[in-house]
């Protein structure tokens, strides 16, 4: 766990680092150390470091540079070249001597290397940085105030830097008035990079640093923040820091497994060429531009500099370029109910609190996350760069088994994270507060009983029988995803799995996600894969082991859900939706019959997995 202290120069970050480590240790119930002490602890436990120290005779900073700063800085730059280019661009624009430019680069590279090293070797330890990667933005961009062109564009540059920078798990903002911070900086002596500058230039730099450091919490994504006021004394700030941490709920209880991360190995797979062409951006017409500009004004995103349409799911999604960076605007289809949108947004707010990798909503000036435009309803999200859907990747069979296992674990973690969430909306597809279906099964039974064109008599009675049987069972319920599959899991090498599309999130049986997601991850063009099925279920049970007792009811749950889907498709056909809905209703009816007699592939997969 990485914790970073952030604040303007002279705010007192270094004086609070030991206090912050002690407070974080109490908050997380684990060992917490300042970054330098944590590195020494890790190096003491590394056999290679001890051997090198004896052979070469290097210790302290020289040993750290040899084992951490240089090799891990190379890894950071090689794995994130876009971030390195942003940093180099900011450094070369800074109006300082070349020796100071080298100092700026080594300070940034050292912070990146140490953070990367501790994330890999720190284990369960919490590490507190007084000057981490977020604070490096101050040194990189505060020089703009001294440049010939003057200040401007700070927010855009900082947002671009933070979008590419791996953030801390917790950021503690140490604040103090500008006059107090300037007085402290002058009292302890100016740093080398400011010596020889005029008083006006020093004041301009400190003012720019204060502006930039206050921009960071506004544009940073997926970071938990705690503000500490250090106006009076260090002791008062330390008490406020400890009290603020203890009043903040810890994001992940002890014992919950870590979120799965996509490995970096190249052999894991490549993107399918047909999907690469299918995912190409589409141009927008003038009416769509006017619509997006209206929505952006409602959310106060500023002027749109560019836009491209992406995706082809239940909703229309557009990536727009704004002053704050890239934003995804999603327009919901008219068939999506308001209750479903409210349920989706409530789930996303909950996942953001727990720092689960999922879409992050952008709120408007009044705090609303749903905007009604001239042509429909919109929501705005932070853009996630360079991720692709899991179903667009092809690779070796072992890679498919690993990805199925990770997907099962991610689903189990979602269920664990949402287990104690109280629903705030009741979509028609889920259960109500009493455990009954919001959409009564009798309606579907009557529709299926009267549908002779399906060619499958007795489906209406089967729906009622399954409803009675499953209602009598002690099936566990939670807020589910509702459409869990490879197309809603985004992957990127070295990054956590990213789950999207919560439009069907609702209160329902846990088995619903499990039995509908299983064939999507285990059945491909080559047929059903018992190995991928077992990996998916095993990954899920590693997180939710109590669900093993319910696996035997999976076939009945899937049959019930399939019959309800057949009824919904039939209803849309009767409402004039076209022949494709009748074709899908017939396919679902045949699938339900195969499940009833045990001939469906999912029945064999569930039996083999359990």
Beta strands, then each sheet from edge to edge (+ up, - down):
strand 1: 2-6
strand 2: 32-34
strand 3: 126-129
strand 4: 170-175
strand 5: 224-229
strand 6: 270-271
strand 7: 306-310
strand 8: 316-322
strand 9: 325-332
strand 10: 361-362
strand 11: 371-373
strand 12: 376-382
strand 13: 388-389
strand 14: 393-394
strand 15: 477-480
strand 16: 489-491
strand 17: 498-499
strand 18: 506-509
strand 19: 523-524
strand 20: 527-528
sheet 1: 2+ 3+ 1+ 4+ 5+
sheet 2: 6+ 14-
sheet 3: 7+ 8- 9+ 12- 10+
sheet 4: 7+ 8- 9+ 12- 11+
sheet 5: 13+ 16- 17+
sheet 6: 15+ 18-
sheet 7: 19+ 20-
end
